[in-house]
C-alpha cells in the first residue's frame, strides 16, 4: 500500500511540474505576442485581440441543415406521389 501511495505521489508531482511548466511557457508566449502586437498599428492590434474570440463561437453550417431538410421532403414527396400514381 505504501508503494502505491509513493508512486501516486511521484506521478502527481510530475504531472504538477509538467502543468506548471506548460502554463509558464504559454504565459511567456502570450506575453511575447502582446509585446510584438503593441509595436504594430492599432488596427492590427485590435484584430489580434479579437482573433481568439472568433474561435470560441463556431459558425454552424446552415447549408447542411437545408440539404438534409430537402432530402427528407423529397422522400416524402416521392412516397406521396408514388401512392397517388398506384391508385
Secondary structure, DSSP 8 states (H G I E B T S, - for coil): -HHHHHHHHHHHHHHHHHHHHHHHHHHHHHHHHHHHHHTS-HHHHHHHHHHHHHHHS----HHHHHHHHHHHHHHHHHHHHHHHHH-
